[in-house]
Amino acid sequence: MSGEITPDVALKFERELSRLTRELGRKAVEFCYNQAEPAEPEQLPHYVRYELGDYRRLNHKTPQRHLATLFGKITLWRHGYRDVQRESPEPTIFPLEIQLGVVEGATPALAGVAAQALGETGATQDTVLARLKAQQGVDWGVKKLRAVAEKVSTAMEQFRRWHQARQVVQWLRQAQESTGRNRPVLAIGRDGITLCTRPYSFFEVASTATLTVYDRRGRRLGTVYLAFAPELGQQTMTDELTALIEEVWRQWDGPLPRLAYVTDAGDNATSYYRQVLKKMRHPQTGRPLEWTRIVDYYHASIRLTQMAEALFGTGRQATAWAERMRKLLKKPNGPFRVLHAAAAMRDRRSMKSGARKNFQRAYNYIRTRTKHMQYADYRRQGLPLGSGVTEAACKTVFTQRLKLSGMRWSLNGAQTILNLRVIHLSGIWDQVYQQTVKSYTDTPVRTPQPATAKDRSQAA
């Protein structure tokens, strides 16, 4: 810098320095990657084997002129290998790109940045593309961004469960070492949310689930998330939630925490408790797992408001009565005391037919679920009374990303983003992506072993 120092000069200086630094990085990456493979074809094997096929080396390097990196696009010169069966439709492979872990024309570093950005809150395709162009100097279109995201999402999903379980186990250890009068708690939640799907703009029910750990003082230590695109019966959610819970028990070797299942009284949430959790056994010991089923306090409170408005109409009297009932519901034997008070008030007041039906519907909601509304006992045991974490997950996982203005989703497109988003929100992105990148070499390019004399005699 020379001359008068002003804010405008400082701004231009840093921007130009950033551009030059990125260009220096781009040239360095281009140089290093182009030195990774010998220039002379004779220094490379004539044949290689990849997956189930044999490939023959081409004698000249060809350029990949648009390889995207964190520093911008570079030209990569590499040797290709063509399937030995010339009529085969198999594409030419480039061992150097396989070794580098190139994903749809992007290096692993750039592909990870793009995929994570697409899974962030408030992201859209346009904002991510603009960000890649401004920060990495990569000018992509929507088609390329989608292809990279789908590949990364699919690859990361296979490692998500193990790392989520590991995260939960770390919180359980932290909870076990905490101070307080209660046992640590592992709380499961499950809920649904509508999502606008293509091509007909139908609103279908997607699903989300949470695993949350609370310490001995009832403080939430962390939550991992699951989310799946709309599916009739939500079987994928059922299977994956069950598998994740079982994976936690396979990794956890300490004392069992209290187990709570906190949801509303929806059909899918209720059937999961009855058909899966009540029958679940520890995968290591085979002993039954005791889950405390808790109907969300907020949903119960809504029924109290409905009864109050049926009794008194909307207004101050209904609000005051509902507030007294909400406090009473949290006291010992609260559901029965609320039902008794509500029935007594119903007998003293006259209601129109519609109001009486509304009252009875809300009354029956509590009457048939009193076993799972013992909030005084839950509070004494340090259990959560509400499904606020799961309700919030509907907002953080879905609404803040997949329900922005005008968005419609194909089921595959939605699941691609959901896979990325739950890994990001669960706080395990770096670990999962690191393992994902390592897995790219699980199918290496091999040099075929030369035929032995025995092989040649058998072939003859």
Disulfide bonds with the S-S distance in Angstrom:
none
